[in-house]
Amino acid sequence: MTGRRPGEEGLIARFFRPLATSPGAALLLDDVATVPHVEGRELVVTTDAIVAGVHFFPDDPADAIARKALRVNLSDLAAKGARPAGYLVTLALPRDWTVDWLEGFVEGLAADQEEFGVSLLGGDTVRTPGPLWISVTALGYAPEGHVPRRNGAAPGQRLYVTGTIGDAALGLLLRQDESLALTWDLRRADKEWLLDRYLLPEPRLSLAGVVSAYATASMDISDGLVGDAGKLASASRVGALIDASRTPLSRAASRAVAADREALAVALTGGDDYELLLAIDPDDADAFESDAAAAGVPVTDIGALVEGGGVSVEANGRPLDLGAGSFAHF
Amino acid sequence: MTGRRPGEEGLIARFFRPLATSPGAALLLDDVATVPHVEGRELVVTTDAIVAGVHFFPDDPADAIARKALRVNLSDLAAKGARPAGYLVTLALPRDWTVDWLEGFVEGLAADQEEFGVSLLGGDTVRTPGPLWISVTALGYAPEGHVPRRNGAAPGQRLYVTGTIGDAALGLLLRQDESLALTWDLRRADKEWLLDRYLLPEPRLSLAGVVSAYATASMDISDGLVGDAGKLASASRVGALIDASRTPLSRAASRAVAADREALAVALTGGDDYELLLAIDPDDADAFESDAAAAGVPVTDIGALVEGGGVSVEANGRPLDLGAGSFAHF
């Protein structure tokens, strides 16, 4: 069943109004949303778009596309220690869009609104002669004067990441070439793990309070660990030293790396991790680790900020050559 | 000269960083922008996207495309009596983009930043296999508790518009069919006026303070006067009565209407005016008109809100049949 396609007003009323749970959204009946001021909190704003065929596969499930569009933005809020205030979504629909597809898309947004406690504030629907795309702007509240930037790291501080690194980049390769499951000796569950990690990033919003409390510099890893560590180091005018042997890999990624040496470079430099990269003062490391554990987010010390510039990657004390170093979506 | 195309980082540094004049933009070196709280002001947010071939012509000048993308958003702020706090822009570039084009685009943004006193806060650049598109999110400050919505109008109130109506819709037709200049008996300056009004909307930000002070309901007219008056009336659960003979037309539009009766329907129902539609209490009408004149924005009383529902259009006391009634970009 595809159903009859409504016009823009009907589309907003039927699909998007139920998502506008915040009073400031005015049920999407107005031209703007209002964003209340919260005492002691600073408003932060970020925007990221995803395009079919560039950032996701056109045949990805509609709900996963919606969630990815929202989550890559929530991930930026998490990296800055902010809790979401709401989001706006612009959806550009190609000529052949169906009601079924849009129902799935809206279900994805609804599920993530529930999971991350966020409301739709507004948006726009346009049609496009090209591929489908989604642009999201997310607003969040961070403790006033405690927004960790990219440029706050200093030599001697430790470098931490959340979760595991490289799954999404390996998942993307696997999506493009199924035979890699054999090359990498993956079990069925490993394969699904990697594919899922590409499909659906996990914004680390439950770590937001801990990020505000401890991080001297922070960002989310969207263009690969090594490249993004380089950006953080460069903004802070320091160097970064990453110990590849301590970089956390999932069981699936570990199997791939054990079977195929090139998979390690993919894991360390490939994009779409959406884990957090944090600089932490060594005196705070114990407290940070224990608070992160209490928040239910695994964190791993993968190296240090040092005098100088650039990123050096070592494994068991020896330099590792990774080739290009960074992945760019653009 | 097309010049060498930089990667995303170089592109931000060279083209967009100079636009990030607000401290909250952190020179676009971070993942989020901060938006300061202003005492007694309420933060409002809106988003609108434009797509090549749908909302503008691919061969429009790059600076005009940029300005239109920004201005359709600033127009929403003006309609809510808000002054701009800043904006975020996502630009999706097709494969064949050139440095020349991007220079023009950025010059357009820079000119409007100067004209409207607004700073770039952040954004995203992506590539697309389809046509170029731009998504803008604009943030603004409105007097706390004085944001006029669409639903505040009451029977007996007057209906006002700013500027002149219908120029952009006529300009679009003219752009699609140059021979209409003859049909409409246009002078060269008239033709250019109509084309320009389609190309470059005029956000009525200088009226923002007057809107806050007097409007009981307000919106910008993007989908045609009659259709949008219907939306405002419907949100307010009232009817609207528009006197077509009092609706302000430019000299160019007047010539078109005098020569071609169908041009009147186009002017009253066509899209892209980006003028404001305001409901004003009759007791405030004199003060409103005089304050609007002081702000340098022409306003015209074109009718009234009445009991009931729907929109009636009259000319010299007789009903006018306009056909479809509203233009939809979607």
Interface residues (C-beta under 8 A of the other chain):
Chain A: G7 E8 L11 A26 L29 D30 D31 V32 A33 T34 V35 P36 H37 E42 L43 V44 V45 T46 T47 D48 A49 I50 V51 G53 V54 H55 D76 L77 A79 K80 A82 L88 T90 A92 L121 G122 G123 D124 T125 V126 R127 T128 P129 G130 P131 W133 S135 T137 L139 G140 A142 V147 R149 R150 N151 M219 D220 A235 A328 H329 F330
Chain B: G7 E8 L11 A26 L29 D30 D31 V32 A33 T34 V35 P36 H37 E42 L43 V44 V45 T46 T47 D48 A49 I50 V51 G53 V54 H55 D76 L77 A79 K80 A82 L88 T90 A92 L121 G122 G123 D124 T125 V126 R127 T128 P129 G130 P131 W133 S135 T137 L139 G140 A142 V147 R149 R150 N151 M219 D220 A235 A328 H329 F330
